[in-house]
């Protein structure tokens, strides 16, 4: 029986496309490797640190050397790609900020070397080649480089914590019910169409082969409708539990996350972007400590919604 490689839904034989994802179906999930490239990094040390950083976010990943591109691609599970991009963006934003601080320290004390910086103080100490190159650049090229880094940070931050990344179970259940009604309508209408042709009331198709093919197609529509109804019922039950958990988490956050707590999570020496990331991660840690492991997308959705409803946006 065919399967969707994305949502892992099983379909009847003869169906080639997933109704929900639009993905082409495969005969076996064992044939599908769900690892995809998150990014390609020139330095192995950076790739290793990124993999370690991703593991802190409960994201499985690995890296390997690519002879063709002469770099180290980092791989993550495709269903976790969106979350991995957010984690990488946070990692990269902090690294850029760390690099700028090190550059400022180097201007104040030219005898300071990157070798003296511990891994805890500088997560990106392996970018010594970029910092060293700053000594050889002219003032103009330094300004261009700093401008480019600022543009990269702005682009990274704009990609992070994007609204709508998580779809609530209740909304998903509604979509599935709507899908079921659509396929039921097409399936029943299609079978009626075939019957009218067989009876000679209309004559758009004719012949046993045409009747068989069209009937099989519309029965498949009905099967998809039944599958969607089943999934809608299951999702509706999950939606009830999700709403209960959402209420509990919001009550916990309202009681424990105050303006003072938010301020304590920030670093006065960090940029607004980096502080926003730190606050988001700090709130998420409080939730996980209280309620245990949760779906990353759901956790992001709850924390962002709470923060936006109770505190000023970081970019205001």
Residue, then its C-alpha position, 0 to 999 in steps of 0.5 A: x500500500x502506498x504511503x505519504x513520506x511527509x505525514x506518514x499516512x497510508x493510502x489505498x492502492x492506485x492513489x499517487x498523491x497525498x491529499x493533505x501534503x500534496x506529496x507523491x506517495x511511495x510504496x514503503x516508508x523504509x525507502x524514504x530517508x527523512x534527513x535533509x541538509x540544514x546548512x553547509x559549513x566550511x569549518x568542521x569545528x563550527x559544524x560540530x558545535x552546531x550539532x551539539x547546539x541542536x542536541x540541546x534543543x532536542x533535535x537530532x542531527x549529524x554532519x559529514x564531509x562533502x568532497x564535491x563542495x569541500x565543506x561540512x553539510x549538517x543534516x536534520x530530520x525533514x519534519x524538524x527542518x523548520x525548528x532546526x532553522x530557528x535553532x540555527x538562526x539563534x545560534x548564528x545570531x549569538x555567534x555574530x554578536x560574539x564575533x563583534x564583541x571579540x572584535x571590539x576587545x581586540x581593538x582595545x587590546x591587540x595582544x588578546x588572542x582568540x586562543x585565550x577565549x574559552x569555549x563558554x565565553x565564545x561559542x564561535x571561537x573557530x571563526x578566528x580566520x574572519x577576525x584575523x582578516x579584519x586586521x588586513x582590511x581597510x576601513x572601508x571594507x570593515x564598514x562594508x563587512x559590518x553592514x553586511x553582518x547587520x543585514x544578515x542578522x536582520x534577515x535571520x531575526x525576521x525569519x525567527x518565531x514566525x507566526x502561523x508556524x504551528x497549526x492548532x489541533x482544532x483548526x486541523x480537525x476543521x480542515x480534515x472535516x472540510x476535506x472529507x465533505x469535499x471528497x464525499x461530494x465528488x465521490x457520490x456525485x461521480x458514482x451517480x454520474x457513472x450510473x446515469x451514463x450506464x442507464x443511458x440518461x446521459x452519454x458522456x462516457x461509454x464502454x465497460x472500461x470507462x465505467x470501471x475506471x471512473x467508478x474506481x476513481x470515485x470510490x477512491x474519492x470516497x475512501x479518502x473522505x472516510x480516511x479524512x473523517x477518521x483523522x478528523x475525529x482523532x484530531x478533535x480528541x487531541x484538540x480537547x487535550x491541547x486546549x486543556x494543556x494550553x489553559x494550564x500553561x497560560x495560567x502558569x506563565x501568568x503566575x510566574x513570568x512577570x516583567x521582572x523575570x523578563x528583565x532578569x533573562x536579558x543581558x544589557x550588553x546584548x542586542x535586542x535580537x539576542x535578548x529576545x531569543x534569550x527571553x523566548x528560550x528562558x520562558x520555554x525552559x520554565x514551561x518544560x521544567x513544569x510540564x515536561x517535554x512538549x512538541x517544539x512547534x506547540x511550545x513556540x506557539x504558546x510562548x510567543x502568543x503569551x509574550x505578545x499578549x503580555x509584553x511589548x514586542x522586542x522590536x518595538 
